Amino acid sequence: MSTEPPATPAGLSTDVIKAPDKCPPDRLRDAARYAHEFVEHKERETRLETESDGDDADDFPDDVPAKATIMIKEIDDNRYYY
């Protein structure tokens, strides 16, 4: 393992870059775990929004009213369609 700190990613604010210097390793691990989970959450939101944008009224069966919509709820990583 290198004795040098890792390279700073481009585009991060100065506050974000300086904050880890003040934290003990266990707090940094908690922050890293949170960041990883937050990224997964944001990616899942983006994916759901993208999938719901592609829903067209033409996809409904003939007997479904024109104003009908589909609501998607995600509970415990299970997707429910209403």
C-alpha positions, 0 to 999 in steps of 0.5 A: 500500500502506498504511503501517499494519499489517493488522488483527489477526484476532479469536480469535488468541492474543497469542503468534501476534500478536506473533511476526511482529514479530520475524521478517524478511520472508523467514521470514514468507513461509515461515510464510505458505506453511506456513500455507496448505499446512497449511490445505489439509491440514486441509480435505482431512482434514475432507473425507475424514472427512466423506465416510467418515462417509457410507459405509453398509453398504447401499452394498455389493453383495449378495455383500460380507460384512457386516463388510467396510469400505472403507479410503481412502488418499491418496498424492500427492493420489491417492485409493485405495480398499481 
